[in-house]
């Protein structure tokens, strides 16, 4: 499903990062990261075809990474436990999916594959 796609994973919780990465790898993706800081993730945006972004990464908003991905025309989704989803929708619009934690990782793979197909 995600064969040969480079997926950037930005997540500061090690167990969640590992679960997401392994799930995406099982679908054929190559994982960029996982990155546990915004600064590291920003250096890896060019390596990615798409991304899964935690919103709060070590107390810092992931918005600079999302902005870089958007500027590069690369699809991304938010994978978050935040309750204030309206902030994300106001900033990025309804076209950026928001997946609430905890979530099943199968949905992430399907959604990413669909998003990449729409971009090509």
C-alpha positions as CSV (number, residue, x, y, z in Angstrom):
1,X,0.0,0.0,0.0
2,X,2.8,2.4,0.9
3,X,5.5,0.7,-1.1
4,X,8.6,2.9,-1.7
5,X,7.1,5.9,0.1
6,X,9.2,7.8,2.6
7,X,7.0,8.7,5.5
8,X,8.2,11.2,8.1
9,X,7.1,10.3,11.6
10,X,7.3,13.0,14.2
11,X,6.5,11.7,17.7
12,X,8.1,12.2,21.0
13,X,6.6,9.2,22.8
14,X,8.9,6.3,22.0
15,X,6.4,3.5,22.2
16,X,3.9,5.4,20.0
17,X,6.7,6.3,17.5
18,X,7.8,2.7,17.3
19,X,4.2,1.4,16.9
20,X,3.5,3.9,14.1
21,X,6.8,3.3,12.4
22,X,6.4,-0.5,12.5
23,X,2.9,-0.4,11.2
24,X,3.8,1.8,8.3
25,X,6.9,-0.4,7.5
26,X,4.5,-3.4,7.4
27,X,2.7,-1.6,4.6
28,X,5.9,-1.1,2.7
29,X,6.9,2.4,3.7
30,X,10.4,3.6,4.4
31,X,10.4,5.6,7.7
32,X,12.1,8.9,7.9
33,X,12.9,9.2,11.6
34,X,11.0,8.8,13.8
35,X,11.9,12.3,14.9
36,X,11.4,13.3,18.5
37,X,12.0,17.0,18.1
38,X,10.8,19.7,15.8
39,X,14.3,20.8,15.0
40,X,15.3,17.3,13.8
41,X,12.1,16.9,11.8
42,X,12.7,20.1,10.0
43,X,16.0,18.7,8.7
44,X,14.2,15.7,7.3
45,X,11.2,17.3,5.5
46,X,13.0,17.1,2.1
47,X,13.4,13.3,2.6
48,X,9.7,12.6,3.0
49,X,6.8,12.0,0.6
50,X,4.3,12.4,3.4
51,X,4.2,12.7,7.2
52,X,2.5,11.7,10.4
53,X,2.8,14.5,12.9
54,X,2.2,14.6,16.6
55,X,1.1,18.1,17.4
56,X,3.0,18.6,20.7
57,X,6.5,17.4,20.5
58,X,8.5,17.9,23.7
59,X,6.3,20.9,24.6
60,X,6.8,22.5,21.2
61,X,4.1,22.8,18.5
62,X,4.9,20.9,15.3
63,X,3.5,23.8,13.2
64,X,6.9,24.7,11.6
65,X,7.2,21.2,10.2
66,X,3.6,21.2,9.0
67,X,4.2,24.6,7.3
68,X,7.4,23.3,5.5
69,X,5.5,20.2,4.3
70,X,2.6,22.3,3.1
71,X,5.0,24.7,1.3
72,X,6.7,21.6,-0.4
73,X,3.3,20.2,-1.4
74,X,3.7,17.1,0.7
75,X,0.6,15.6,2.4
76,X,0.6,15.2,6.1
77,X,-1.8,14.3,8.9
78,X,-2.0,15.1,12.6
79,X,-1.9,12.2,15.1
80,X,-2.7,13.8,18.4
81,X,-4.3,13.5,21.8
82,X,-5.2,17.2,21.9
83,X,-8.7,18.2,22.6
84,X,-8.6,21.6,20.9
85,X,-8.9,20.3,17.3
86,X,-10.5,23.6,16.2
87,X,-7.0,25.2,16.5
88,X,-5.7,22.8,14.0
89,X,-8.6,23.1,11.6
90,X,-8.4,26.9,11.8
91,X,-4.8,26.9,11.0
92,X,-4.7,24.1,8.3
93,X,-8.2,23.7,7.1
94,X,-10.4,20.7,6.8
95,X,-8.2,19.1,4.1
96,X,-5.6,18.1,6.7
97,X,-6.8,14.9,8.5
98,X,-6.6,14.7,12.3
99,X,-6.4,11.3,13.9
100,X,-7.1,11.2,17.6
101,X,-4.8,9.1,19.8
102,X,-5.1,6.3,20.7
103,X,-5.8,5.1,17.2
104,X,-5.5,2.0,15.2
105,X,-2.5,2.2,13.0
106,X,-4.3,0.6,10.0
107,X,-6.3,3.8,9.5
108,X,-3.0,5.8,9.3
109,X,-1.7,3.6,6.5
110,X,-4.9,3.7,4.5
111,X,-5.2,7.5,4.9
112,X,-1.6,8.2,3.9
113,X,-1.9,6.0,0.8
114,X,-5.0,7.9,-0.2
115,X,-3.5,11.3,0.4
116,X,-0.4,10.5,-1.6
117,X,-2.5,9.1,-4.5
118,X,-4.4,12.4,-4.6
119,X,-1.2,14.4,-4.8
120,X,0.1,12.5,-7.8
